[in-house]
Amino acid sequence: MGTITVPIILEKLKEGYDQLEKFDVIVVGGGLAGLAAAYTLAQHDLEVLVLERGDYCGAKNLTGGRLYINPIRNLFPDLWQKAPLERPIVREGVMIMAAEGSLAINYTGADLASEPYQSYSVLRAKFDRWFAREVERQGAAIVTKTRVSDVIIQDGQVCGVRADGEELRADVVIACDGVLSLIAEKAGLRKPGNAKDYAVGVKEVIELEAGLIEERFGLEGNEGAACLFMGAVTKGIFGGGFLYTNQNSLSLGIVVGISDLIASESAVSIPALLEEFKQRPEIARLIKDGTSVEYGAHVIPEGGAAALTRLYGPGILVAGDAAGFAMNIGITVRGMEYAMASGYYAAQAVLKAREKNDYSVQALSSYEALLKESFVMKDFLNFKNAPLALSNPRLYSHYPELINDIMADLYSVPAGQKERLYPTIRKYLNWREMLAMAGDMRKVMKL
Ligand SMILES: Cc1cc2nc3c(=O)[nH]c(=O)nc-3n(C[C@H](O)[C@H](O)[C@H](O)COP(=O)(O)OP(=O)(O)OC[C@H]3O[C@@H](n4cnc5c(N)ncnc54)[C@H](O)[C@@H]3O)c2cc1C
């Protein structure tokens, strides 16, 4: 290994590792996928180096803010008791927004409101930073403020990375460098992305007293609520809004499909959409007197199974957003538990390969087999039609307006005679409308 100029790396190496020639594993990216992989490998006493370009783990990571625990509870049994989770989500909401009104649907039930809770709101700056400390406690080295620029390929096999002009070698590299993975691209596993497979999100964290959060959302104690928004929130473009309650803050944001954004006739600015969203009366009263403490934007892979990268190559595995493991099915947006699970299974594949000291493409193919047996690939195959079903523009413009028009008419009490309810609805659902609905329904039925 050449002289390492990054002082912090030197320090880490001197502190923790006697064998400086090579690491067992280098993980690129200290987000949830990378930390999950490193945590699992370090538990088995492998020498693991995580390289993260941010000032600390969590500094560059953005999520809407809701982590579903059930699928990954047993993969990391030691984590959940002490994890800095915000609030368990005990109430689900969907709001269909039209220009002049909105229809809200809320669901709560014993399945959501009792332990073990299905999901929690999380703040990544806090959660990832804590997770990184747990990873270090297991014995892995995490070096921040270090950007990996390339992979080292020798005799067709990835055998390390280049960072800050230096070469760092390992038996295997795990690319967990997020949605636009340079590392997977450099290793020839990923082609430059297609706009239709990505969405872009902006999010604000708004600090608000815990008591006010509980009062405004009708919550008891530490209970939390989640709400997704569709329709006018994105000006009819594919996407939606989200709102999650944290302990002392709200996570509020908007996600919009990139290709629809490009194709949209009117120039839409996403920060402007978020501002307008905040000014809607439905939202303004919830965030009133709050202070904006965090603002960020990030790309999300939403292309589903068809847009996944190749998951492994000689000496390299790809996990988390880097592989495309995030999924929007309209009522849930999930990526964090896929990131953690794929990091875990990548680590399992490395452990298996290590038994024979063989990191060839054949040896590492067990990663894909493990993912196929797990909820990760089962979900991706089950929801392979989600991107197509959700790409219908009528879902974001026509139906929100139609539904709200019907509601306005049903609830209006005119000065004169009120029309019967069925003819009121029927007026909107003429044959042409019904026919179009049947066509749309056929697509939605694929979800
Ligand atoms: C607006 C929005 C809302 C979302 N809502 C939800 C939600 O509510 N629930 C949910 O489960 N998922 C949600 N997601 C998806 C979820 O956040 C991601 O799927 C998840 O964060 C992926 O984790 P990761 O570890 O794969 O990637 P990341 O968290 O992006 O981590 C990648 C890491 O790699 C580092 N890195 C990148 N390049 C390099 C390099 N060259 N060298 C060194 N380090 C590098 C980055 O700094 C980063 O820390 C949302 C995403 C967005 C953007």
The ligand as an ORCA input file, in Angstrom:
! r2SCAN-3c Opt
* xyz 0 1
  C     -37.172     12.447     -0.318
  C     -36.988     11.002      0.027
  C     -37.933     10.345      0.790
  C     -37.740      9.012      1.139
  N     -38.617      8.427      2.008
  C     -38.346      7.198      2.496
  C     -39.075      6.658      3.579
  O     -39.913      7.328      4.195
  N     -38.804      5.387      3.972
  C     -37.805      4.649      3.393
  O     -37.578      3.503      3.809
  N     -37.061      5.148      2.382
  C     -37.304      6.398      1.941
  N     -36.495      6.941      0.977
  C     -35.432      6.107      0.390
  C     -34.277      5.928      1.371
  O     -33.931      7.142      1.961
  C     -33.065      5.337      0.656
  O     -33.474      4.181     -0.027
  C     -31.931      4.983      1.628
  O     -31.483      6.135      2.271
  C     -30.782      4.301      0.907
  O     -29.707      4.083      1.788
  P     -28.247      3.796      1.190
  O     -27.385      3.494      2.350
  O     -28.349      2.813      0.100
  O     -27.836      5.149      0.485
  P     -27.460      6.554      1.129
  O     -28.185      6.776      2.407
  O     -27.638      7.563      0.058
  O     -25.918      6.390      1.490
  C     -24.919      6.448      0.525
  C     -23.677      6.985      1.195
  O     -22.567      6.884      0.328
  C     -21.787      8.055      0.446
  N     -21.039      8.189     -0.800
  C     -21.528      8.407     -2.041
  N     -20.534      8.418     -2.943
  C     -19.391      8.204     -2.259
  C     -18.033      8.094     -2.639
  N     -17.658      8.183     -3.925
  N     -17.104      7.891     -1.675
  C     -17.475      7.776     -0.362
  N     -18.764      7.868      0.051
  C     -19.704      8.057     -0.891
  C     -22.812      9.164      0.677
  O     -22.249     10.307      1.282
  C     -23.816      8.458      1.581
  O     -23.518      8.607      2.948
  C     -36.637      8.293      0.631
  C     -35.675      8.938     -0.160
  C     -35.831     10.289     -0.433
  C     -34.749     10.977     -1.216
*
